[in-house]
């Protein structure tokens, strides 16, 4: 009997094979155990691609290089602990473990930690974000800092030397009230805390229980590019750009540049320099005030001297005002003394000028002559008296005819005759004398159109030598085809 064990692929006498037989679940479990045992916890470097967040909270992505691609997953429980948020195109170092996904017969990397793969990847990410934010205009606003702020707000760590440097500098230059909003300046969640602090300061109401700062300083000490990455995050840059308070960024040393520097109103090389930008030096202000006061005093003295010199020049051109006043007063007194005589002389001159126009009335002259004749010879005969009366009257009438009063009367009579002729020419009676007639209604109002005369209306027709009553007969002129005169019968 052959007792040699069957080799691979051989069959037992009963037809069975000696190859081990596994179920699908056993194979999947064995492969998973082998991978997890062989690799354990590993770090994989690659570029993120096919990154997608699902509503469940999990993040699925792939890591690739020039040779291969490794599917990966970040469970939702690990997402909050990531210091780097996965984005397509970013080269990272992922830490996790290799395992399998039995339902699809594939393996994947379960990631619980992400970090940037060197400064090159960080700089590339920063440049990409910088170009995006610059295109949105977040770096264009630059406001002036207040000359002398009352309250200075500071966003930094409470445990570092940064806040002490800021306090010391402000106390030395110009003591102001400082309000600190402590935040972590690096590590997990630092960017979100910094952004929340900036927004919190901006949300304070003026005059509230917590005073709103007049200027804001966001600062931290020096460090590597990875240490400063919290100030390169988009959430921090947007918070700085939206801050309503003038903001000074002082992150790292003078050679360090972060994206918050572009969104802030001023960039300081160090936290100490930021404090110097925030408040002026009291000694420099006092010295400046002294210089300004000295310049003002000098300018005032020069202006007063210039005005005094100008007044002296003008004084030489002015006349002797008191002497002129006395002269005018003397002339006024003399005029007052001469006024009564001048008034009497004026009245006398006017009276003499009017004397030729004063002609006695003819009746007065005749009566005077008659009285003189009667007194002279009352015994003369009546005939002689009448002759004398006529002779004296003729001479008086001749004198009256030669006087200006008669000429004026003739001029007025001529003008009156002319106006009378114009009035007669314009009177409607002259028109009636030429054969026309004036028709009035029962109320005495003139009628100018036949259309206004109704059949049977009572009319009055005025002629040049009188008027007659009439009654209109026939149809109304409004209904006739052609205008016609009102027909009537004289009464």
C-alpha positions, 0 to 999 in steps of 0.5 A: 500500500502506498503511504506517500502523502499526496503532493500538491495538486494530487488527489486522494484515492477517493478523488479528493485533493490535498489543497486547503479549502477556505471560505470567502470570509476566511480568506478576507480575514486572513488577508486583512490579518496579514496586512495589518500584522505586516505593516501595522501603523505606517506613514505614507507620503503622497498627493491627495486626489479624489477627496470627497466628504460624505453626509455621514461625516467620513472623508474618502480620498486617494494618495498617489505618486508617480507610480501608484495610487492608494485609496484611503479613508478618514472616519468621522471620529478622526476628522475633528482631530486633523491638523490639516484639512485634506484638499486635492492637490496637496502633498501630505504625510498620512499616518494610519494603518492598512486594512481591507474592505472585504465587500469589494476585495480591496485594501485601503489606508485608514488615516487618523493624522495628516501633516504637510509633506515639507515646506514645498507643499505648504508654500504651494498651498499658501500661494494657491490660497493667496491667489484665490483671496487676492482675486476676491479683493480681500487684500485691497482695503487699507485703513488708517490707524487711530492717532491715539487709541483709548483701548487696544485689543490683542489676540495672542497666547496668554502664556507666551512672551508676546503679550508681555512685550506688547504690555511693556511697550505700550506702558513705556510709550503711552499707557493705554487699556489693553484687552487680551483675547487668549487663543492658541497660536498653533496646533489643532483648532488654532485657526478657528479660535483666532478667527473667532477672537477677531470676529468677537472683538469686531462684534463688541458694541461701542459703550458696552460693558466690554469696551470695543478696541480702537485698534487690534493686534494679532500677534505670535512669536517666531517659528517654523512655517508649520508653526505659523500655518494657523495664520495662513488659513482661509478662515483667519484671513477672511476674519481679518479682512472683515474686521471693522476695527483697524488691524495690525498683524505681527506674526513671526519675525521680520522675515516671516510672511503670512496671509494675514499680513496681506489682509490686515491694515498694517503689518509689523515685523515683530509684536513689539513693533506692532505695539509701537504702531498702535500707540504713539510715544508720549515724549515725541507727542509732547516735543511735537506739541512744543514745536507746534506751539513755538511755531504758532507763537512766532506766526502770531507775533509776525502777523501782529507786527505785519498788521501794525505796520499796515495800520501805521501806513494807512494812518498816514493817509487818513485826514485829520478827522477831528479837524474836519468834524469841527469845520463841518460843525462850524459851517453847520452853525453858520448855515443855521444862523443864515437860514431865516434870512435865506428863507425870507429871501427865497419867498420874496423871490418866488413872489416877485416871479409870480407877480406878472401872472397876478391879473385882477378880475375884470369885474373888480377893475370895472367896479373900482372904476365905476365907484371912482366915477361916481365919487368924482362926479355924481352930478354928471348925466347918465348918458355921460356916465354910460359912455365913460363906463363903456370906455373904461370897460373896453380898456379893461377888457383889452387889458384882460385879453392881453393877459396870460390867463386869457391865453391859457383859457383859449388853449383849454377851450381849443383842447376841449373842442378837440376832445368833444369832436373825438367823443362825438366821432366815437359815439354810437349815436353818430353811427345810428345817424348813418342809417344803423339801428341798435337792437336790445332785448327785454332786459335792455341788453344789446343783441349782436347776433340773430342766433340770440333772438328767439321767436316771439321775443320782445325787442327794442330798436333804437334809431338816431331820432328815437326807439320803437318796440318790436316782436321777433317773428319766424323760426329761430336763426339757430335752425335755419340753414343760412343766417338771416335778420330777425323778422318782426312787426313794429308796434 
